[in-house]
Amino acid sequence: MTAGSSVMAASAPSTKGTSRTGVWLR
């Protein structure tokens, strides 16, 4: 995983909100 995905995961209320690549699944 990239550093960006880690930041998104930390910012998101749940890791399920982001895909494996760290892209938002809106």
C-alpha positions, 0 to 999 in steps of 0.5 A: 500500500502507498503512503497516500492510502494510509492517510486516507484510511486514517482520515476515513471513519472506516477503511472500507470507505477506500479501495485497496489502492487507497482510492475513495469508493464514492 
